[in-house]
Amino acid sequence: MNEIKIQRQYDQIANIYDVRWRNYIINTLTFLYNWEKIQPQAIILDVACGTGEFERLLLEKNPTQKIIGIDISEKMLDLARKKHDAFSRVEFQQASVHSLPFESHYFDVVVCANSFHFFDKPQLALAEMKRVVKPNGKVIILDWNKDYFVCRICDWLLQIFDPAHQRCYTQAELNQLLVSAKFKLDGATKFHLGVIWGMMVVRAIPITSHN
């Protein structure tokens, strides 16, 4: 099962993750933070939260933000908890995106940053995100963009050498996945980060009987 591979991989690199990926993490998550401008009263689910860096960005501006971060790696979560043990409205749980342990329609915003390419069941992951977000809420996905040539090469190499990696998507492919999962697209953009990383971010709203 792919989640076991991901768990093992990130448990092994947890202690060096923030140092190894520092610039990438800061730049991508800062772009996401500035692009979305999440409201301070929103209840947020951070899917595949890693060591809690997006939480750090949010809490710097609003220390009372209600956030739940989930990840498959307990060692990554341990680091996230240590960073944020002073914030009473933030919690971290080990959980799978394919089976979110939350009641339906609970969150105002579901964020999934830098992790969608790991999901071996993307349709199920989107169905679970749609289930837990409020009817008037939104799902935000940031990930690598295979529209960029270097990302296509990276995707090909990672599928050969990285047992946890599944696949990257073009903007059109990700949009189609969201539409198939009964979301309405509400905004999207692409951006380039350094020489290698071509990124995309998309905002989607669940389609309900009311919209």
C-alpha positions, 0 to 999 in steps of 0.5 A, a space after each residue: 500500500 502506498 501510504 505505508 511507503 510514504 509513512 516509512 519514507 517520511 518517518 526516516 527523513 522527518 528530522 532533516 526535512 525542514 532543513 533539506 526543503 527549507 527554501 522550497 517549503 517557505 516559498 511555496 507555502 508563503 505563495 499559497 498563504 498570500 494567494 488565498 488569504 484565509 479568513 481568521 475565523 475559518 476552521 482549517 484542515 491541513 491535509 498532509 501537513 508535514 511538520 506544520 509549516 503552513 500552521 506556523 504562517 497562519 498562526 503568526 498572523 492569527 494565533 487563535 486560528 482553529 486548525 487541524 493538521 493530519 499526516 500519515 507520518 507520526 514523526 513528522 507530526 511529532 515535530 509539528 506538535 513541538 512547534 505549536 504546543 503553545 497554541 490551544 486551538 491547533 491539533 495534529 492527528 495521524 490520519 489518511 486522506 482516504 479516510 478522514 476521521 471527521 464529521 461531514 461539513 465541519 471545515 471552512 477550508 481544506 488545504 492540501 499543499 505539496 502532497 497531491 502527487 503522492 495520493 494513489 487514490 486521488 478521486 477518493 481523496 477528493 471525495 473525502 475532502 468534499 465530504 468534510 468541507 462545508 457546503 459554502 467552504 473551499 478546497 485549496 490544492 497546491 502541487 507540482 505542475 506537469 505543464 512545465 517541462 522540467 516537472 515532466 522529467 522529474 515526474 518520470 524519474 520519481 516514478 522510477 526511483 521513488 516508491 512513494 511517488 504516484 504522479 504529477 498532473 497538468 493544470 487541466 488534469 487536476 481541474 478535470 479531477 476536481 470537476 469529476 469529484 463535483 467541485 466548481 473551480 473558483 480560481 487557479 494560477 501557475 507559478 515557477 519556483 527556481 529552475 526546477 519547480 513548476 507549481 499550480 494552485 487551484 481553489 474549488 467549491 463543492 457543488 451542492 443542491 444549493 449551488 
